Amino acid sequence: MILELLRPEPEWLRFASSGLRVAYYVACLGTAGLVLFAIGFGRRQIRQDVAACRRMTVAMALAGLAFSLAWLAAQVALASGGDPFDTEVWDMMLMSRPGVSVLITWAGLAAMACAAWFGRAAAVVGVAGVLTVAASFTAVGHTTQHQPRLLLAAALVLHLGGVSFWAGSLWPLALASKRGGPEAARLVEAWARVAAWAVGGLVVAGALLAWLLVGRLEVLVGTAYGWALLAKVSLVGALLGFAAWHRFRLTPALAANAPGSGARLAASIRWEIVVMVLVFWAVAEMTSTSPQGGD
């Protein structure tokens, strides 16, 4: 998106497509994270927060459907010279890798929306939806063009699972923190113990993906893909800083029922959400360029 604006003559349709891609990623992976949070920690939430998270999950799933459809329409417009309703191009788009990926994503979003609607009784459906959405990203992009294909796909699914868990948990954690009290502190502490493993997994999987796709220092510092990757790594470093600050400073204050501790933690989590969205922007930049340069 930013890379497009830096061109001598930016294409505004391509810029809009990049923005829709970011929204598509945020909505789909955010939905997956909300489902994972509900399965793992829903019992620790108060009833009002459980209901709010269910509504948010369904809303995010619907947003994922809308943004992915709009992104496909933008791809059709780019391929047809500006007509997003060209039926011939739509036929080709739906049979292409991006089209198949989006169709798989829709199936996953539908499963997760059903899981949110029916609650813990549909937990298996929710997990299936999360895996389907994560797997949909292996049908398109750089992991389809490099070897070893299976290792890249497995690393991507693991990486996206960790990212989803982290990103989708932030809003429910902010809700609980804002309310404050010992129950909120226990919820945040329980989540942090699981998150340590999830974040470790996503970092290892992300490092493996970067090594397999980039491989050489000159690619990292000499291509648009490499710079987008460096931006992503820097932003993830900021997120890790937030996580450490929350775990070792703000969460103990919440557990001690310090005045204003809940509001401070909730505010900090909201800033963490902003940085997480910027991570998705960096990912969108990476997917629109090639690790080998030339874009």
C-alpha positions as CSV (number, residue, x, y, z in Angstrom):
1,M,0.0,0.0,0.0
2,I,2.7,2.5,1.0
3,L,5.0,1.0,-1.6
4,E,2.3,1.9,-4.2
5,L,2.2,5.5,-3.1
6,L,5.9,5.8,-3.4
7,R,5.8,5.0,-7.1
8,P,6.3,8.0,-9.5
9,E,2.8,7.5,-10.8
10,P,0.8,5.6,-8.2
11,E,-2.2,3.5,-9.3
12,W,-5.0,4.3,-7.0
13,L,-7.0,1.2,-7.8
14,R,-3.9,-0.9,-6.8
15,F,-3.6,1.2,-3.6
16,A,-7.3,0.5,-2.8
17,S,-6.7,-3.2,-3.4
18,S,-3.8,-3.2,-0.9
19,G,-6.0,-1.5,1.7
20,L,-8.7,-4.1,1.1
21,R,-6.1,-6.8,1.5
22,V,-5.1,-5.4,4.9
23,A,-8.8,-5.3,6.0
24,Y,-9.3,-8.8,4.7
25,Y,-6.4,-10.1,6.8
26,V,-7.4,-8.3,9.9
27,A,-11.0,-9.5,9.7
28,C,-10.3,-13.1,8.9
29,L,-7.4,-13.7,11.3
30,G,-9.1,-11.6,14.0
31,T,-12.2,-13.8,13.7
32,A,-10.0,-16.9,14.1
33,G,-8.3,-15.4,17.2
34,L,-11.7,-14.6,18.8
35,V,-12.8,-18.2,18.3
36,L,-9.6,-19.5,19.8
37,F,-9.9,-17.2,22.8
38,A,-13.5,-18.2,23.4
39,I,-12.6,-21.9,23.3
40,G,-9.6,-21.5,25.6
41,F,-10.8,-18.8,28.0
42,G,-14.5,-18.3,27.5
43,R,-15.2,-19.9,30.8
44,R,-13.1,-17.3,32.6
45,Q,-15.1,-14.4,31.1
46,I,-18.1,-12.8,32.7
47,R,-21.4,-13.4,30.9
48,Q,-21.6,-9.8,29.4
49,D,-18.1,-10.2,27.9
50,V,-18.9,-13.6,26.5
51,A,-22.0,-12.2,24.7
52,A,-20.0,-9.2,23.4
53,C,-17.3,-11.5,22.0
54,R,-19.8,-13.7,20.3
55,R,-21.3,-10.6,18.6
56,M,-17.9,-9.3,17.6
57,T,-16.9,-12.7,16.2
58,V,-20.0,-12.8,13.9
59,A,-19.4,-9.2,12.9
60,M,-15.8,-9.9,12.1
61,A,-16.7,-13.0,10.1
62,L,-19.2,-10.9,8.1
63,A,-16.5,-8.2,7.6
64,G,-14.1,-10.9,6.4
65,L,-16.6,-12.0,3.8
66,A,-17.3,-8.4,2.7
67,F,-13.6,-7.3,2.5
68,S,-12.5,-10.5,0.7
69,L,-15.2,-10.1,-1.9
70,A,-14.3,-6.4,-2.3
71,W,-10.6,-7.4,-2.7
72,L,-11.5,-10.0,-5.4
73,A,-13.6,-7.3,-7.2
74,A,-10.5,-5.0,-7.1
75,Q,-8.4,-7.8,-8.6
76,V,-11.0,-8.2,-11.3
77,A,-11.0,-4.5,-12.0
78,L,-7.2,-4.5,-12.2
79,A,-7.2,-7.4,-14.6
80,S,-10.0,-6.0,-16.8
81,G,-8.8,-2.4,-17.2
82,G,-11.1,-1.0,-14.5
83,D,-14.4,-3.0,-14.7
84,P,-15.1,-4.8,-11.4
85,F,-18.2,-6.5,-13.0
86,D,-16.5,-8.2,-16.0
87,T,-18.1,-11.6,-15.9
88,E,-15.4,-13.3,-18.0
89,V,-12.7,-12.1,-15.7
90,W,-14.7,-13.1,-12.6
91,D,-14.9,-16.7,-14.0
92,M,-11.2,-16.8,-14.4
93,M,-10.6,-15.1,-11.0
94,L,-12.7,-17.6,-9.1
95,M,-10.7,-20.5,-10.7
96,S,-7.4,-18.8,-10.0
97,R,-5.3,-19.3,-6.8
98,P,-6.5,-16.1,-5.2
99,G,-10.1,-17.0,-6.0
100,V,-9.7,-20.5,-4.6
101,S,-8.0,-19.1,-1.5
102,V,-10.9,-16.7,-0.9
103,L,-13.5,-19.5,-1.4
104,I,-11.7,-21.6,1.2
105,T,-11.6,-18.6,3.5
106,W,-15.4,-18.2,3.2
107,A,-16.0,-21.8,4.3
108,G,-13.8,-21.2,7.3
109,L,-15.5,-17.9,8.2
110,A,-18.9,-19.5,7.9
111,A,-17.8,-22.3,10.3
112,M,-16.4,-19.8,12.8
113,A,-19.6,-17.7,12.7
114,C,-21.6,-20.8,13.4
115,A,-19.3,-21.8,16.3
116,A,-19.7,-18.3,17.8
117,W,-23.5,-18.4,17.5
118,F,-23.8,-21.8,19.1
119,G,-21.1,-21.4,21.7
120,R,-18.9,-24.1,23.3
121,A,-21.1,-26.9,21.9
122,A,-19.7,-26.1,18.5
123,A,-16.0,-25.8,19.5
124,V,-14.9,-28.5,17.1
125,V,-16.6,-26.6,14.3
126,G,-14.8,-23.5,15.4
127,V,-11.4,-25.2,15.4
128,A,-12.1,-26.6,12.0
129,G,-12.9,-23.0,10.8
130,V,-9.7,-21.7,12.2
131,L,-7.6,-24.4,10.5
132,T,-9.5,-23.8,7.2
133,V,-8.8,-20.1,7.2
134,A,-5.2,-20.6,8.0
135,A,-4.9,-23.3,5.3
136,S,-6.6,-21.0,2.8
137,F,-3.4,-18.8,2.8
138,T,-1.3,-21.8,1.7
139,A,-3.3,-21.9,-1.6
140,V,-1.8,-18.6,-2.8
141,G,1.3,-16.5,-2.4
142,H,5.0,-17.1,-2.0
143,T,4.7,-20.5,-0.3
144,T,3.2,-21.9,-3.5
145,Q,6.2,-20.8,-5.5
146,H,9.1,-22.1,-3.4
147,Q,10.4,-25.4,-2.1
148,P,10.0,-27.3,0.2
149,R,6.3,-26.8,-0.4
150,L,5.0,-28.9,2.5
151,L,7.4,-27.4,5.1
152,L,6.5,-23.9,4.0
153,A,2.8,-24.6,4.1
154,A,3.1,-26.2,7.6
155,A,5.2,-23.2,8.9
156,L,2.7,-20.7,7.5
157,V,-0.3,-22.5,9.1
158,L,1.5,-22.5,12.5
159,H,2.6,-18.9,12.1
160,L,-0.9,-17.8,11.2
161,G,-2.4,-19.8,14.1
162,G,-0.2,-18.0,16.6
163,V,-0.8,-14.6,15.0
164,S,-4.6,-15.2,15.1
165,F,-4.5,-16.2,18.7
166,W,-2.5,-13.1,19.7
167,A,-4.4,-10.6,17.5
168,G,-7.9,-11.9,18.3
169,S,-7.3,-12.1,22.0
170,L,-6.5,-8.4,22.4
171,W,-10.1,-7.1,22.3
172,P,-11.5,-9.5,24.9
173,L,-8.5,-8.9,27.1
174,A,-9.1,-5.1,26.9
175,L,-12.7,-5.6,27.9
176,A,-11.7,-7.7,30.9
177,S,-8.9,-5.3,31.9
178,K,-11.2,-2.3,31.7
179,R,-13.6,-3.9,34.2
180,G,-10.7,-4.7,36.6
181,G,-10.8,-6.9,39.6
182,P,-9.2,-10.2,40.6
183,E,-11.1,-12.2,38.0
184,A,-9.8,-10.0,35.2
185,A,-6.2,-10.4,36.5
186,R,-6.5,-14.2,36.6
187,L,-7.8,-14.2,33.1
188,V,-5.0,-12.1,31.8
189,E,-2.4,-14.2,33.7
190,A,-3.9,-17.4,32.4
191,W,-3.8,-16.1,28.8
192,A,-0.2,-14.9,29.2
193,R,1.0,-18.3,30.1
194,V,-0.6,-19.9,27.0
195,A,0.5,-16.9,24.9
196,A,4.1,-17.4,25.8
197,W,4.0,-20.8,23.9
198,A,1.9,-19.5,21.1
199,V,4.2,-16.5,20.5
200,G,7.2,-18.7,20.7
201,G,5.7,-20.9,18.0
202,L,4.8,-18.1,15.7
203,V,8.3,-16.5,16.0
204,V,10.0,-19.9,15.2
205,A,7.7,-20.5,12.3
206,G,8.1,-16.9,11.0
207,A,11.9,-17.2,11.2
208,L,11.8,-20.5,9.2
209,L,9.6,-18.9,6.6
210,A,11.9,-15.9,6.3
211,W,15.0,-18.1,6.0
212,L,13.4,-20.3,3.3
213,L,11.9,-17.4,1.3
214,V,14.7,-14.8,1.6
215,G,17.8,-16.8,2.4
216,R,20.4,-14.1,1.5
217,L,21.2,-10.8,3.2
218,E,21.2,-8.9,-0.1
219,V,17.6,-9.9,-0.7
220,L,16.7,-8.7,2.8
221,V,18.2,-5.2,2.3
222,G,17.9,-4.9,-1.5
223,T,14.3,-5.6,-2.3
224,A,10.9,-4.2,-1.4
225,Y,10.0,-7.6,0.1
226,G,13.0,-7.5,2.4
227,W,12.2,-4.0,3.6
228,A,8.6,-4.9,4.3
229,L,9.9,-8.0,6.2
230,L,12.2,-5.7,8.2
231,A,9.2,-3.4,9.0
232,K,7.2,-6.4,10.1
233,V,10.0,-7.7,12.4
234,S,10.4,-4.2,13.9
235,L,6.7,-4.0,14.6
236,V,6.6,-7.5,16.1
237,G,9.5,-6.4,18.3
238,A,7.3,-3.5,19.5
239,L,4.5,-6.0,20.2
240,L,6.8,-8.1,22.3
241,G,7.7,-5.0,24.2
242,F,4.0,-4.4,24.9
243,A,3.7,-8.0,26.0
244,A,6.6,-7.7,28.5
245,W,5.3,-4.4,29.8
246,H,1.9,-6.0,30.4
247,R,3.1,-9.2,32.0
248,F,5.7,-7.7,34.3
249,R,4.3,-4.3,35.2
250,L,0.6,-3.7,34.4
251,T,-0.8,-7.2,35.1
252,P,0.8,-7.4,38.6
253,A,-0.7,-4.0,39.3
254,L,-4.1,-5.3,38.2
255,A,-3.7,-8.4,40.4
256,A,-2.9,-6.1,43.3
257,N,-6.0,-4.1,42.6
258,A,-4.0,-0.9,42.3
259,P,-6.1,2.2,41.5
260,G,-6.5,2.8,37.8
261,S,-4.6,-0.4,36.9
262,G,-7.4,-1.8,34.8
263,A,-7.8,1.3,32.8
264,R,-4.1,1.6,32.2
265,L,-3.8,-2.0,31.0
266,A,-6.9,-1.6,28.7
267,A,-5.4,1.6,27.2
268,S,-2.1,-0.1,26.6
269,I,-3.8,-3.1,24.9
270,R,-5.7,-0.7,22.6
271,W,-2.3,0.7,21.5
272,E,-1.1,-2.8,21.0
273,I,-4.1,-3.4,18.7
274,V,-2.9,-0.4,16.6
275,V,0.6,-1.9,16.2
276,M,-0.9,-5.3,15.4
277,V,-2.9,-3.7,12.5
278,L,0.4,-2.2,11.3
279,V,1.9,-5.7,11.3
280,F,-0.9,-6.8,9.0
281,W,-0.1,-3.8,6.7
282,A,3.5,-5.0,6.5
283,V,2.3,-8.5,5.7
284,A,0.1,-7.1,2.9
285,E,3.2,-5.2,1.5
286,M,5.1,-8.5,1.6
287,T,2.4,-10.4,-0.3
288,S,2.3,-7.8,-3.0
289,T,6.0,-8.1,-3.8
290,S,8.5,-10.9,-4.6
291,P,11.3,-12.1,-2.4
292,Q,13.5,-12.1,-5.5
293,G,12.8,-8.4,-6.2
294,G,11.6,-7.0,-9.5
295,D,8.4,-5.4,-8.1
